[in-house]
Amino acid sequence: MSGRRVALLAALAGGALAAACQGAASVPEPEAARATPPPTAYIGALAATPAASVPSVALVAVDVTYEMSRTASMDLAELPARSGGVAAVATPRAARVASARARMVDRGPATERRVALTFDAGADRGYAEQILDTLRDKGVRASFGMTGQWAEANPDLLGRMVAEGHHLINHTQTHDSFTGFSTGRAAKSSEARARELATTEQAVQRIAGATTKPYFRPPYGDIDTSVIEDVRAQGYDIVAMWTVDSQGWNGLSRAGIEARCLRAAAPGAVYVFHVGSAAQDGPALPGIIEGLRKQGYQMGTLDWLLHP
Ligand SMILES: [Zn+2]
C-alpha cells in the first residue's frame, strides 16, 4: 500500500500530466501535453493541485510497473482537496467519509483475461458508425462515454448503441472541465456540475430510454475530491477512468494505436478510445479486437468488467 501511495502522490504532484480525454474539439489540449505524451499507458490528469502546494513530493513520471500492478480502484484518500485550496493529499484515511464519494475505477479485476473497451463521444460523429459496425460484426459490447450535446446531435447512433446492447457513461453535457485544470477556466460549482450531469441524463433518457447512471467519465480526466463528492451526490457512484489510453486523440496512426493497445494488454485493463474523426481509433479497432482475442482476452463493457 505504501508503494501505491508514494507513486500516486508523485503522480498528483505532477500536475503537468496530460489529459487524455479530448472529446470536444472546441477545447484544445494543452500544448505541453501534446508535445510530450508520457510513456505510460495511463495519463489521466488526476489533480488540479499545483505542484507547488505539495513541495515535499518529488515530481516523477508514473512508473509503468506501478501502473500495471494497481488493483481495481484507486484509494480515494489519496486524491487532493478541492482545487485552489491547500493540498490534503496525505490526510489519513480514517478522517474521510468514504460513502460520500464516488469510487474511482481505472481497471477491473486482474483475475481473468478480460478487458473493457470504452469510447468517448463528445465531438463529431466521426467513426461512430464504423465502430458500431465493427463491434456488431465481432460480437463485442462496449461502453460509450456520452455528452448530452453528442446525444442530441446523433440520436440515431445513440439509439443504435442502446439497441445493440452497449453501455453508456455520463460524459457531461458540454465536455467542460469540472475542475478547470485542463481548460484554464474556473472550477465549476457543485450546482453547475449537477446540471451538466442531469442534462445529459435527461437527453439520453428522452432519446434512447436508457440511463448513464451510475457511471461518470470526467472530461479530460479532470477530478479532485470535490468532483467525486459532487458526482456521488447526483447518483454517480463510479468515476470511470482508464488503464490504457490509445493516444489516438494525440495523432497516433492506426498501426501505432493497434500496436500500443496490444502491447499494453493486461487482465482487467480499461481501454479509452474516441469516436471522433480526429482519432484513428475507429479504423484501428478491428485489429485491436483480433489481436486481443489472439492473446486470449475477452472484451466487453466497463459494467461487465466490474460485474461479470
Ligand atoms: Zn471526452
py3Dmol code that shows the C-alpha trace and the ligand (Angstrom):
import py3Dmol

protein = """\
ATOM      1  CA  MET A   1       0.000   0.000   0.000  1.00  0.00           C
ATOM      2  CA  SER A   2       2.770   2.405   0.842  1.00  0.00           C
ATOM      3  CA  GLY A   3       4.260   1.885  -2.600  1.00  0.00           C
ATOM      4  CA  ARG A   4       0.956   2.724  -4.232  1.00  0.00           C
ATOM      5  CA  ARG A   5       0.573   5.790  -2.106  1.00  0.00           C
ATOM      6  CA  VAL A   6       4.024   7.092  -2.910  1.00  0.00           C
ATOM      7  CA  ALA A   7       3.538   6.518  -6.607  1.00  0.00           C
ATOM      8  CA  LEU A   8       0.170   8.207  -6.748  1.00  0.00           C
ATOM      9  CA  LEU A   9       1.355  11.121  -4.692  1.00  0.00           C
ATOM     10  CA  ALA A  10       4.122  11.529  -7.183  1.00  0.00           C
ATOM     11  CA  ALA A  11       1.555  11.460  -9.940  1.00  0.00           C
ATOM     12  CA  LEU A  12      -0.565  14.044  -8.197  1.00  0.00           C
ATOM     13  CA  ALA A  13       2.413  16.290  -7.768  1.00  0.00           C
ATOM     14  CA  GLY A  14       2.999  16.004 -11.477  1.00  0.00           C
ATOM     15  CA  GLY A  15       0.320  18.497 -12.348  1.00  0.00           C
ATOM     16  CA  ALA A  16       1.533  18.578 -15.916  1.00  0.00           C
ATOM     17  CA  LEU A  17       0.344  15.074 -16.668  1.00  0.00           C
ATOM     18  CA  ALA A  18      -1.595  15.136 -19.863  1.00  0.00           C
ATOM     19  CA  ALA A  19      -5.337  14.957 -20.011  1.00  0.00           C
ATOM     20  CA  ALA A  20      -6.214  12.257 -22.454  1.00  0.00           C
ATOM     21  CA  CYS A  21      -9.879  12.626 -22.842  1.00  0.00           C
ATOM     22  CA  GLN A  22     -10.408  15.112 -25.595  1.00  0.00           C
ATOM     23  CA  GLY A  23     -13.959  14.805 -26.698  1.00  0.00           C
ATOM     24  CA  ALA A  24     -14.734  18.419 -27.571  1.00  0.00           C
ATOM     25  CA  ALA A  25     -12.818  19.873 -30.429  1.00  0.00           C
ATOM     26  CA  SER A  26     -13.567  23.374 -29.228  1.00  0.00           C
ATOM     27  CA  VAL A  27     -11.385  22.966 -26.175  1.00  0.00           C
ATOM     28  CA  PRO A  28      -7.814  22.284 -27.221  1.00  0.00           C
ATOM     29  CA  GLU A  29      -5.495  20.066 -25.271  1.00  0.00           C
ATOM     30  CA  PRO A  30      -2.621  21.880 -23.559  1.00  0.00           C
ATOM     31  CA  GLU A  31       0.276  22.158 -25.976  1.00  0.00           C
ATOM     32  CA  ALA A  32       2.782  20.822 -23.490  1.00  0.00           C
ATOM     33  CA  ALA A  33       0.711  17.719 -23.047  1.00  0.00           C
ATOM     34  CA  ARG A  34       0.581  17.092 -26.785  1.00  0.00           C
ATOM     35  CA  ALA A  35       4.274  17.609 -27.233  1.00  0.00           C
ATOM     36  CA  THR A  36       5.334  15.141 -24.577  1.00  0.00           C
ATOM     37  CA  PRO A  37       2.942  12.251 -24.153  1.00  0.00           C
ATOM     38  CA  PRO A  38       4.196  10.224 -21.212  1.00  0.00           C
ATOM     39  CA  PRO A  39       5.490   6.733 -21.909  1.00  0.00           C
ATOM     40  CA  THR A  40       2.984   5.138 -19.614  1.00  0.00           C
ATOM     41  CA  ALA A  41      -0.411   3.934 -20.632  1.00  0.00           C
ATOM     42  CA  TYR A  42      -2.366   5.926 -18.127  1.00  0.00           C
ATOM     43  CA  ILE A  43      -2.245   9.680 -18.459  1.00  0.00           C
ATOM     44  CA  GLY A  44      -5.393  10.984 -16.860  1.00  0.00           C
ATOM     45  CA  ALA A  45      -4.943  14.330 -15.149  1.00  0.00           C
ATOM     46  CA  LEU A  46      -5.689  13.322 -11.607  1.00  0.00           C
ATOM     47  CA  ALA A  47      -5.330  16.622  -9.902  1.00  0.00           C
ATOM     48  CA  ALA A  48      -5.718  20.324 -10.243  1.00  0.00           C
ATOM     49  CA  THR A  49      -3.493  20.860  -7.273  1.00  0.00           C
ATOM     50  CA  PRO A  50      -0.467  22.948  -8.201  1.00  0.00           C
ATOM     51  CA  ALA A  51       2.806  21.121  -7.724  1.00  0.00           C
ATOM     52  CA  ALA A  52       3.972  23.975  -5.526  1.00  0.00           C
ATOM     53  CA  SER A  53       1.416  23.084  -2.881  1.00  0.00           C
ATOM     54  CA  VAL A  54       2.904  19.644  -2.317  1.00  0.00           C
ATOM     55  CA  PRO A  55       6.589  20.530  -2.206  1.00  0.00           C
ATOM     56  CA  SER A  56       7.652  17.511  -0.224  1.00  0.00           C
ATOM     57  CA  VAL A  57       6.794  15.105  -3.016  1.00  0.00           C
ATOM     58  CA  ALA A  58       9.239  14.535  -5.816  1.00  0.00           C
ATOM     59  CA  LEU A  59       7.917  15.137  -9.311  1.00  0.00           C
ATOM     60  CA  VAL A  60       8.347  11.966 -11.312  1.00  0.00           C
ATOM     61  CA  ALA A  61       6.539  10.231 -14.132  1.00  0.00           C
ATOM     62  CA  VAL A  62       4.134   7.496 -13.124  1.00  0.00           C
ATOM     63  CA  ASP A  63       6.087   4.286 -13.047  1.00  0.00           C
ATOM     64  CA  VAL A  64       4.848   1.773 -15.567  1.00  0.00           C
ATOM     65  CA  THR A  65       5.368  -1.151 -13.216  1.00  0.00           C
ATOM     66  CA  TYR A  66       3.188   0.581 -10.702  1.00  0.00           C
ATOM     67  CA  GLU A  67       0.615   1.254 -13.380  1.00  0.00           C
ATOM     68  CA  MET A  68       0.415  -2.376 -14.337  1.00  0.00           C
ATOM     69  CA  SER A  69       0.166  -3.618 -10.764  1.00  0.00           C
ATOM     70  CA  ARG A  70      -2.603  -1.457  -9.422  1.00  0.00           C
ATOM     71  CA  THR A  71      -5.773  -3.056  -8.207  1.00  0.00           C
ATOM     72  CA  ALA A  72      -9.351  -2.369  -9.095  1.00  0.00           C
ATOM     73  CA  SER A  73      -9.778   1.053  -7.663  1.00  0.00           C
ATOM     74  CA  MET A  74      -7.549   3.838  -6.544  1.00  0.00           C
ATOM     75  CA  ASP A  75      -7.522   4.988  -2.976  1.00  0.00           C
ATOM     76  CA  LEU A  76      -9.768   7.983  -2.672  1.00  0.00           C
ATOM     77  CA  ALA A  77      -7.903   9.227   0.378  1.00  0.00           C
ATOM     78  CA  GLU A  78      -5.009   9.895  -1.935  1.00  0.00           C
ATOM     79  CA  LEU A  79      -6.814  12.486  -4.003  1.00  0.00           C
ATOM     80  CA  PRO A  80      -6.145  16.167  -3.495  1.00  0.00           C
ATOM     81  CA  ALA A  81      -8.553  18.550  -1.887  1.00  0.00           C
ATOM     82  CA  ARG A  82     -10.691  20.956  -3.911  1.00  0.00           C
ATOM     83  CA  SER A  83      -8.560  22.714  -6.447  1.00  0.00           C
ATOM     84  CA  GLY A  84      -7.260  26.036  -5.363  1.00  0.00           C
ATOM     85  CA  GLY A  85      -7.270  25.022  -1.732  1.00  0.00           C
ATOM     86  CA  VAL A  86      -4.457  23.684   0.350  1.00  0.00           C
ATOM     87  CA  ALA A  87      -3.466  20.217  -0.739  1.00  0.00           C
ATOM     88  CA  ALA A  88      -4.657  17.486   1.570  1.00  0.00           C
ATOM     89  CA  VAL A  89      -3.219  14.518  -0.242  1.00  0.00           C
ATOM     90  CA  ALA A  90      -1.717  12.992   2.874  1.00  0.00           C
ATOM     91  CA  THR A  91      -4.846  13.222   5.065  1.00  0.00           C
ATOM     92  CA  PRO A  92      -5.301   9.966   6.974  1.00  0.00           C
ATOM     93  CA  ARG A  93      -7.966   7.728   5.504  1.00  0.00           C
ATOM     94  CA  ALA A  94      -9.775   7.478   8.823  1.00  0.00           C
ATOM     95  CA  ALA A  95     -10.674  11.151   8.626  1.00  0.00           C
ATOM     96  CA  ARG A  96     -12.550  10.701   5.368  1.00  0.00           C
ATOM     97  CA  VAL A  97     -16.183   9.786   4.842  1.00  0.00           C
ATOM     98  CA  ALA A  98     -15.903   7.256   2.070  1.00  0.00           C
ATOM     99  CA  SER A  99     -19.620   6.877   1.480  1.00  0.00           C
ATOM    100  CA  ALA A 100     -19.904  10.493   0.339  1.00  0.00           C
ATOM    101  CA  ARG A 101     -17.567   9.871  -2.551  1.00  0.00           C
ATOM    102  CA  ALA A 102     -17.786   8.028  -5.787  1.00  0.00           C
ATOM    103  CA  ARG A 103     -15.372   5.179  -6.392  1.00  0.00           C
ATOM    104  CA  MET A 104     -12.645   5.966  -8.874  1.00  0.00           C
ATOM    105  CA  VAL A 105     -12.071   2.954 -11.099  1.00  0.00           C
ATOM    106  CA  ASP A 106      -9.265   2.640 -13.610  1.00  0.00           C
ATOM    107  CA  ARG A 107      -9.314  -1.144 -14.035  1.00  0.00           C
ATOM    108  CA  GLY A 108     -11.261  -4.250 -13.220  1.00  0.00           C
ATOM    109  CA  PRO A 109     -10.224  -7.462 -11.506  1.00  0.00           C
ATOM    110  CA  ALA A 110      -6.938  -8.860 -12.757  1.00  0.00           C
ATOM    111  CA  THR A 111      -8.029 -12.416 -12.110  1.00  0.00           C
ATOM    112  CA  GLU A 112      -9.320 -13.118 -15.621  1.00  0.00           C
ATOM    113  CA  ARG A 113      -8.183 -12.233 -19.124  1.00  0.00           C
ATOM    114  CA  ARG A 114     -10.950  -9.705 -19.528  1.00  0.00           C
ATOM    115  CA  VAL A 115     -10.709  -6.079 -20.647  1.00  0.00           C
ATOM    116  CA  ALA A 116     -13.209  -3.269 -21.152  1.00  0.00           C
ATOM    117  CA  LEU A 117     -13.448  -1.159 -24.298  1.00  0.00           C
ATOM    118  CA  THR A 118     -14.692   2.388 -23.744  1.00  0.00           C
ATOM    119  CA  PHE A 119     -15.251   5.081 -26.359  1.00  0.00           C
ATOM    120  CA  ASP A 120     -15.834   8.740 -25.645  1.00  0.00           C
ATOM    121  CA  ALA A 121     -18.274  10.620 -27.847  1.00  0.00           C
ATOM    122  CA  GLY A 122     -18.121  14.356 -27.409  1.00  0.00           C
ATOM    123  CA  ALA A 123     -17.048  15.868 -30.708  1.00  0.00           C
ATOM    124  CA  ASP A 124     -18.206  14.868 -34.196  1.00  0.00           C
ATOM    125  CA  ARG A 125     -19.880  11.642 -35.395  1.00  0.00           C
ATOM    126  CA  GLY A 126     -16.508  10.620 -36.686  1.00  0.00           C
ATOM    127  CA  TYR A 127     -16.123   6.871 -36.850  1.00  0.00           C
ATOM    128  CA  ALA A 128     -19.014   6.080 -34.521  1.00  0.00           C
ATOM    129  CA  GLU A 129     -20.987   4.217 -37.169  1.00  0.00           C
ATOM    130  CA  GLN A 130     -17.934   2.258 -38.283  1.00  0.00           C
ATOM    131  CA  ILE A 131     -17.122   1.432 -34.666  1.00  0.00           C
ATOM    132  CA  LEU A 132     -20.659   0.155 -34.092  1.00  0.00           C
ATOM    133  CA  ASP A 133     -20.416  -1.957 -37.243  1.00  0.00           C
ATOM    134  CA  THR A 134     -17.113  -3.435 -36.099  1.00  0.00           C
ATOM    135  CA  LEU A 135     -18.454  -4.213 -32.629  1.00  0.00           C
ATOM    136  CA  ARG A 136     -21.555  -5.838 -34.134  1.00  0.00           C
ATOM    137  CA  ASP A 137     -19.568  -7.886 -36.628  1.00  0.00           C
ATOM    138  CA  LYS A 138     -17.103  -9.053 -33.983  1.00  0.00           C
ATOM    139  CA  GLY A 139     -19.766  -9.657 -31.340  1.00  0.00           C
ATOM    140  CA  VAL A 140     -18.293  -7.245 -28.798  1.00  0.00           C
ATOM    141  CA  ARG A 141     -20.119  -4.854 -26.497  1.00  0.00           C
ATOM    142  CA  ALA A 142     -18.522  -1.650 -25.316  1.00  0.00           C
ATOM    143  CA  SER A 143     -19.110   1.379 -23.122  1.00  0.00           C
ATOM    144  CA  PHE A 144     -19.687   4.808 -24.619  1.00  0.00           C
ATOM    145  CA  GLY A 145     -18.934   7.987 -22.712  1.00  0.00           C
ATOM    146  CA  MET A 146     -21.675  10.263 -23.973  1.00  0.00           C
ATOM    147  CA  THR A 147     -22.045  14.016 -23.828  1.00  0.00           C
ATOM    148  CA  GLY A 148     -25.557  15.378 -23.912  1.00  0.00           C
ATOM    149  CA  GLN A 149     -24.633  17.524 -26.886  1.00  0.00           C
ATOM    150  CA  TRP A 150     -23.407  14.500 -28.842  1.00  0.00           C
ATOM    151  CA  ALA A 151     -26.528  12.544 -27.928  1.00  0.00           C
ATOM    152  CA  GLU A 152     -28.766  15.337 -29.158  1.00  0.00           C
ATOM    153  CA  ALA A 153     -26.797  15.728 -32.371  1.00  0.00           C
ATOM    154  CA  ASN A 154     -26.694  11.989 -33.105  1.00  0.00           C
ATOM    155  CA  PRO A 155     -29.906  10.418 -31.821  1.00  0.00           C
ATOM    156  CA  ASP A 156     -29.748   7.653 -34.442  1.00  0.00           C
ATOM    157  CA  LEU A 157     -26.359   6.481 -33.223  1.00  0.00           C
ATOM    158  CA  LEU A 158     -27.327   6.711 -29.573  1.00  0.00           C
ATOM    159  CA  GLY A 159     -30.392   4.626 -30.356  1.00  0.00           C
ATOM    160  CA  ARG A 160     -28.215   2.060 -32.079  1.00  0.00           C
ATOM    161  CA  MET A 161     -25.840   1.865 -29.132  1.00  0.00           C
ATOM    162  CA  VAL A 162     -28.687   1.076 -26.793  1.00  0.00           C
ATOM    163  CA  ALA A 163     -30.438  -1.302 -29.186  1.00  0.00           C
ATOM    164  CA  GLU A 164     -27.218  -3.242 -29.750  1.00  0.00           C
ATOM    165  CA  GLY A 165     -26.542  -3.738 -26.063  1.00  0.00           C
ATOM    166  CA  HIS A 166     -23.814  -1.215 -25.426  1.00  0.00           C
ATOM    167  CA  HIS A 167     -23.363   0.599 -22.136  1.00  0.00           C
ATOM    168  CA  LEU A 168     -23.481   4.343 -21.504  1.00  0.00           C
ATOM    169  CA  ILE A 169     -21.386   6.595 -19.313  1.00  0.00           C
ATOM    170  CA  ASN A 170     -22.250  10.205 -18.474  1.00  0.00           C
ATOM    171  CA  HIS A 171     -19.554  12.391 -20.056  1.00  0.00           C
ATOM    172  CA  THR A 172     -21.359  15.665 -19.152  1.00  0.00           C
ATOM    173  CA  GLN A 173     -23.417  17.967 -21.337  1.00  0.00           C
ATOM    174  CA  THR A 174     -20.777  20.310 -22.720  1.00  0.00           C
ATOM    175  CA  HIS A 175     -17.485  18.487 -22.054  1.00  0.00           C
ATOM    176  CA  ASP A 176     -16.163  21.348 -19.977  1.00  0.00           C
ATOM    177  CA  SER A 177     -13.667  20.500 -17.258  1.00  0.00           C
ATOM    178  CA  PHE A 178     -15.226  20.199 -13.806  1.00  0.00           C
ATOM    179  CA  THR A 179     -12.040  21.394 -12.126  1.00  0.00           C
ATOM    180  CA  GLY A 180     -10.810  23.785 -14.798  1.00  0.00           C
ATOM    181  CA  PHE A 181      -7.424  22.083 -14.778  1.00  0.00           C
ATOM    182  CA  SER A 182      -7.249  21.289 -18.484  1.00  0.00           C
ATOM    183  CA  THR A 183      -9.126  24.318 -19.744  1.00  0.00           C
ATOM    184  CA  GLY A 184      -7.594  27.065 -17.628  1.00  0.00           C
ATOM    185  CA  ARG A 185     -11.046  28.186 -16.524  1.00  0.00           C
ATOM    186  CA  ALA A 186     -12.526  28.369 -13.068  1.00  0.00           C
ATOM    187  CA  ALA A 187     -13.730  25.193 -11.429  1.00  0.00           C
ATOM    188  CA  LYS A 188     -17.439  24.532 -11.866  1.00  0.00           C
ATOM    189  CA  SER A 189     -19.697  24.890  -8.862  1.00  0.00           C
ATOM    190  CA  SER A 190     -21.464  21.879  -7.432  1.00  0.00           C
ATOM    191  CA  GLU A 191     -24.692  23.200  -8.923  1.00  0.00           C
ATOM    192  CA  ALA A 192     -23.173  23.570 -12.388  1.00  0.00           C
ATOM    193  CA  ARG A 193     -21.733  20.071 -12.202  1.00  0.00           C
ATOM    194  CA  ALA A 194     -25.129  18.702 -11.229  1.00  0.00           C
ATOM    195  CA  ARG A 195     -26.728  20.461 -14.194  1.00  0.00           C
ATOM    196  CA  GLU A 196     -24.124  19.035 -16.585  1.00  0.00           C
ATOM    197  CA  LEU A 197     -24.899  15.528 -15.395  1.00  0.00           C
ATOM    198  CA  ALA A 198     -28.666  15.934 -15.283  1.00  0.00           C
ATOM    199  CA  THR A 199     -28.984  17.495 -18.732  1.00  0.00           C
ATOM    200  CA  THR A 200     -27.033  14.638 -20.266  1.00  0.00           C
ATOM    201  CA  GLU A 201     -29.015  12.016 -18.423  1.00  0.00           C
ATOM    202  CA  GLN A 202     -32.293  13.609 -19.491  1.00  0.00           C
ATOM    203  CA  ALA A 203     -31.200  13.663 -23.128  1.00  0.00           C
ATOM    204  CA  VAL A 204     -30.175  10.005 -23.045  1.00  0.00           C
ATOM    205  CA  GLN A 205     -33.425   9.057 -21.335  1.00  0.00           C
ATOM    206  CA  ARG A 206     -35.526  11.028 -23.789  1.00  0.00           C
ATOM    207  CA  ILE A 207     -33.757   9.845 -26.930  1.00  0.00           C
ATOM    208  CA  ALA A 208     -32.992   6.241 -26.107  1.00  0.00           C
ATOM    209  CA  GLY A 209     -34.825   5.374 -22.897  1.00  0.00           C
ATOM    210  CA  ALA A 210     -31.525   4.454 -21.255  1.00  0.00           C
ATOM    211  CA  THR A 211     -29.593   5.684 -18.261  1.00  0.00           C
ATOM    212  CA  THR A 212     -25.985   6.679 -17.766  1.00  0.00           C
ATOM    213  CA  LYS A 213     -26.080   6.048 -14.024  1.00  0.00           C
ATOM    214  CA  PRO A 214     -24.049   5.206 -12.060  1.00  0.00           C
ATOM    215  CA  TYR A 215     -21.076   5.834 -14.378  1.00  0.00           C
ATOM    216  CA  PHE A 216     -19.358   9.192 -14.817  1.00  0.00           C
ATOM    217  CA  ARG A 217     -16.369   9.884 -17.030  1.00  0.00           C
ATOM    218  CA  PRO A 218     -14.767  13.256 -16.305  1.00  0.00           C
ATOM    219  CA  PRO A 219     -13.917  15.425 -19.312  1.00  0.00           C
ATOM    220  CA  TYR A 220     -10.120  15.435 -19.703  1.00  0.00           C
ATOM    221  CA  GLY A 221      -9.946  13.062 -16.756  1.00  0.00           C
ATOM    222  CA  ASP A 222     -10.014  16.140 -14.518  1.00  0.00           C
ATOM    223  CA  ILE A 223     -11.016  15.182 -10.995  1.00  0.00           C
ATOM    224  CA  ASP A 224     -10.405  16.152  -7.403  1.00  0.00           C
ATOM    225  CA  THR A 225     -12.121  15.285  -4.145  1.00  0.00           C
ATOM    226  CA  SER A 226     -14.867  17.842  -4.672  1.00  0.00           C
ATOM    227  CA  VAL A 227     -15.738  16.265  -8.029  1.00  0.00           C
ATOM    228  CA  ILE A 228     -16.045  12.759  -6.672  1.00  0.00           C
ATOM    229  CA  GLU A 229     -18.210  14.064  -3.851  1.00  0.00           C
ATOM    230  CA  ASP A 230     -20.404  16.108  -6.181  1.00  0.00           C
ATOM    231  CA  VAL A 231     -20.996  13.318  -8.689  1.00  0.00           C
ATOM    232  CA  ARG A 232     -21.763  10.835  -5.942  1.00  0.00           C
ATOM    233  CA  ALA A 233     -24.432  13.189  -4.649  1.00  0.00           C
ATOM    234  CA  GLN A 234     -26.054  13.042  -8.100  1.00  0.00           C
ATOM    235  CA  GLY A 235     -26.135   9.250  -8.211  1.00  0.00           C
ATOM    236  CA  TYR A 236     -22.845   8.598  -9.985  1.00  0.00           C
ATOM    237  CA  ASP A 237     -21.064   6.079  -7.799  1.00  0.00           C
ATOM    238  CA  ILE A 238     -18.311   5.189 -10.248  1.00  0.00           C
ATOM    239  CA  VAL A 239     -15.807   7.595 -11.788  1.00  0.00           C
ATOM    240  CA  ALA A 240     -14.757   5.758 -14.914  1.00  0.00           C
ATOM    241  CA  MET A 241     -11.061   6.323 -15.504  1.00  0.00           C
ATOM    242  CA  TRP A 242      -8.908   4.049 -17.653  1.00  0.00           C
ATOM    243  CA  THR A 243      -5.806   1.931 -17.777  1.00  0.00           C
ATOM    244  CA  VAL A 244      -4.779   2.244 -21.403  1.00  0.00           C
ATOM    245  CA  ASP A 245      -5.128   5.404 -23.477  1.00  0.00           C
ATOM    246  CA  SER A 246      -4.930   4.638 -27.179  1.00  0.00           C
ATOM    247  CA  GLN A 247      -3.347   8.040 -27.862  1.00  0.00           C
ATOM    248  CA  GLY A 248      -5.495   8.244 -30.962  1.00  0.00           C
ATOM    249  CA  TRP A 249      -6.578  11.729 -29.891  1.00  0.00           C
ATOM    250  CA  ASN A 250      -2.905  12.659 -29.856  1.00  0.00           C
ATOM    251  CA  GLY A 251      -2.400  11.862 -33.524  1.00  0.00           C
ATOM    252  CA  LEU A 252      -1.112   8.309 -33.313  1.00  0.00           C
ATOM    253  CA  SER A 253      -1.538   6.351 -36.556  1.00  0.00           C
ATOM    254  CA  ARG A 254      -3.901   3.422 -36.953  1.00  0.00           C
ATOM    255  CA  ALA A 255      -0.983   0.990 -36.835  1.00  0.00           C
ATOM    256  CA  GLY A 256       0.534   2.827 -33.887  1.00  0.00           C
ATOM    257  CA  ILE A 257      -2.710   2.687 -31.935  1.00  0.00           C
ATOM    258  CA  GLU A 258      -3.080  -1.013 -32.628  1.00  0.00           C
ATOM    259  CA  ALA A 259       0.478  -1.807 -31.560  1.00  0.00           C
ATOM    260  CA  ARG A 260       0.216   0.333 -28.442  1.00  0.00           C
ATOM    261  CA  CYS A 261      -3.080  -1.196 -27.342  1.00  0.00           C
ATOM    262  CA  LEU A 262      -1.934  -4.779 -27.896  1.00  0.00           C
ATOM    263  CA  ARG A 263       1.362  -4.175 -26.125  1.00  0.00           C
ATOM    264  CA  ALA A 264      -0.444  -2.737 -23.101  1.00  0.00           C
ATOM    265  CA  ALA A 265      -2.957  -5.568 -22.803  1.00  0.00           C
ATOM    266  CA  ALA A 266      -3.341  -6.851 -19.264  1.00  0.00           C
ATOM    267  CA  PRO A 267      -6.067  -8.636 -17.305  1.00  0.00           C
ATOM    268  CA  GLY A 268      -8.613  -6.111 -16.074  1.00  0.00           C
ATOM    269  CA  ALA A 269      -7.436  -3.265 -18.308  1.00  0.00           C
ATOM    270  CA  VAL A 270      -9.842  -0.496 -19.268  1.00  0.00           C
ATOM    271  CA  TYR A 271      -9.160   0.990 -22.710  1.00  0.00           C
ATOM    272  CA  VAL A 272     -10.171   4.518 -23.656  1.00  0.00           C
ATOM    273  CA  PHE A 273     -10.804   5.431 -27.293  1.00  0.00           C
ATOM    274  CA  HIS A 274     -12.634   8.276 -29.015  1.00  0.00           C
ATOM    275  CA  VAL A 275     -15.243   8.063 -31.754  1.00  0.00           C
ATOM    276  CA  GLY A 276     -14.406  11.453 -33.299  1.00  0.00           C
ATOM    277  CA  SER A 277     -12.706  11.832 -36.660  1.00  0.00           C
ATOM    278  CA  ALA A 278      -9.659  13.415 -35.013  1.00  0.00           C
ATOM    279  CA  ALA A 279      -8.578   9.969 -33.804  1.00  0.00           C
ATOM    280  CA  GLN A 280      -7.826   6.833 -35.819  1.00  0.00           C
ATOM    281  CA  ASP A 281      -9.254   4.673 -33.055  1.00  0.00           C
ATOM    282  CA  GLY A 282     -12.186   3.523 -35.186  1.00  0.00           C
ATOM    283  CA  PRO A 283     -10.019   2.242 -38.042  1.00  0.00           C
ATOM    284  CA  ALA A 284      -7.687   0.555 -35.530  1.00  0.00           C
ATOM    285  CA  LEU A 285     -10.482  -1.269 -33.725  1.00  0.00           C
ATOM    286  CA  PRO A 286     -10.746  -4.442 -35.877  1.00  0.00           C
ATOM    287  CA  GLY A 287      -7.040  -5.166 -35.464  1.00  0.00           C
ATOM    288  CA  ILE A 288      -7.202  -4.472 -31.740  1.00  0.00           C
ATOM    289  CA  ILE A 289     -10.110  -6.864 -31.232  1.00  0.00           C
ATOM    290  CA  GLU A 290      -8.434  -9.580 -33.280  1.00  0.00           C
ATOM    291  CA  GLY A 291      -5.116  -9.077 -31.528  1.00  0.00           C
ATOM    292  CA  LEU A 292      -6.644  -9.159 -28.074  1.00  0.00           C
ATOM    293  CA  ARG A 293      -8.503 -12.356 -28.937  1.00  0.00           C
ATOM    294  CA  LYS A 294      -5.247 -13.944 -30.091  1.00  0.00           C
ATOM    295  CA  GLN A 295      -3.843 -13.090 -26.657  1.00  0.00           C
ATOM    296  CA  GLY A 296      -6.785 -14.870 -25.066  1.00  0.00           C
ATOM    297  CA  TYR A 297      -8.728 -11.809 -23.948  1.00  0.00           C
ATOM    298  CA  GLN A 298     -12.465 -11.374 -23.724  1.00  0.00           C
ATOM    299  CA  MET A 299     -13.752  -7.852 -24.292  1.00  0.00           C
ATOM    300  CA  GLY A 300     -16.838  -6.096 -23.020  1.00  0.00           C
ATOM    301  CA  THR A 301     -18.339  -3.073 -21.349  1.00  0.00           C
ATOM    302  CA  LEU A 302     -16.917  -1.471 -18.229  1.00  0.00           C
ATOM    303  CA  ASP A 303     -20.031  -2.581 -16.374  1.00  0.00           C
ATOM    304  CA  TRP A 304     -19.395  -6.181 -17.453  1.00  0.00           C
ATOM    305  CA  LEU A 305     -15.745  -5.981 -16.449  1.00  0.00           C
ATOM    306  CA  LEU A 306     -16.645  -4.790 -12.966  1.00  0.00           C
ATOM    307  CA  HIS A 307     -19.723  -7.012 -12.572  1.00  0.00           C
ATOM    308  CA  PRO A 308     -19.161 -10.136 -14.702  1.00  0.00           C
TER     309      PRO A 308
END
"""
ligand_1 = """\
1
ZN
Zn -14.015 13.309 -23.572
"""
view = py3Dmol.view(width=600, height=400)
view.addModel(protein, "pdb")
view.setStyle({"model": 0}, {"cartoon": {"style": "trace"}})
view.addModel(ligand_1, "xyz")
view.setStyle({"model": 1}, {"stick": {}})
view.zoomTo()
view.show()
